Amino acid sequence: MKIKQRPEDFVVREGYRFEPAPEGPVWVYRMDKQKVSTLQALERLSKEFSVRRRDLSICGLKDKQGRTEQLVGVFGGALGPTEVVQSGDLRLKLIGRVAQPLTSANITANRFEVTVRDLSPEEAARVPESVAEVQRVGVVNYFDSQRFGFLKHGQGFIAKQLVRGDWEGALRAFLATPSELDKSDDAKVKAFWREHWGEWQLHAPQDAGKRYAPLLRRLREDPKDFKGAFMHIDRRLRMMVLFELQSYVWNEGAKRYLALRVPSAELIGLRYQAGALTFPRSLPRELRDQLWARTFPLLAPDSKFDDPQIEASAVGALKAQGLGLPDLQVPQTRQLFFKHEERPLFVVPGKLRVNEPRRDELNRGRLKLNLSFTLPPGAYATLVVRRVLWFATESKRSNAPVGRAWGRPLEKAGSRLRAPGFSGTGGEVSQPRLAAQKPPEAPREKMGFLERQRARKEARATRRAGHRKG
């Protein structure tokens, strides 16, 4: 299975609502973008139209890999004299004015149209049944890989250094840790500062280094003010540093909670950037209704719990990272903080439709199909697609499962799931088992059809040889 082979294979349209204010100070544009992240788009708009970054507002971040339509608010004036303005491949159309900057409260839903490619006829034939399964059970509302950009690029959980007060370590991870996956000039800038850490009088030769000018200016004024330099990072990026750790702990805690509520035989596993996620394939109606109504907390120092199972799961996931609730605060500043929030445990895709499979023009001899659905703000379409196509997703994974064979029901340990262990980049991510497991039985060796035929032939030859000797 492949998604996002082309930008038009993954289309997101932001549903919105706002109270028009003809004389309001915020001009609202509908932006069409592709192959660029929301933050990168804002950076381009700020530079090209000479708008301060803090005067640009959005309802939410959208995926880089795809084509998206979303709102952008501009405080203080229009971007140009015409209704439509263009910035390279960014197209913006003025649709109104409002009294306040845009926030997530302005989103009603996100509409997705996804083309799934490189499917076999057998895989394509299973999709309608799997769609019906998702409609009955829903999808666990995990944070998907897009949330973990710093982890993906080898920078780890920078928030761990912040809560320890290690401002230099946090800044070094952000500024001087080039990604092996990134071949852009930004990675070259990071490699430059890795080699010249502390030599702040120097200048990276690439133009991409200009985005770090504010924090480097601070270091040239005071070479040891790593906190001051870090606080010159864009506010949205600083908050993403905290959200990444908070989101990972949410995922791990939700997995633990599901392990307590859902029989392990009904769970399947899917890989993602930070390890493994588990999903139920079926639920009794009563349990389903309970889980659909349940929220799970994004933790903060002041988090409170009204369910002991949720408390044990959430705090246990945090403890696995070597942290407790009182540790979720960044010393020496009030500008960076963890905020408690309740996130729905499950999400049910709306208007979920699948079209008939067709020939895939990009993958010879294979099929493609289209999925369309709506999701509330904050839910991940990629998770819905991978949950629907779990059998196809896992059929192409490597032989390095995280604790089990992927795409298959989780093995039983007693009558409940035992949380799988995982070790991520540099040992950053780890999760102990919830309970001691019995030693697993030695797995039976799996044999293909031809291997079985050869084994039977050899066994018959051995028996005949024995009869002759007799």
Summary of the structure (lengths in Angstrom):
residues: 470
radius of gyration: 25.6
end to end distance: 56.4
largest distance: 104.6
contacts: 1396
relative contact order: 0.14
helix: 39%
strand: 21%
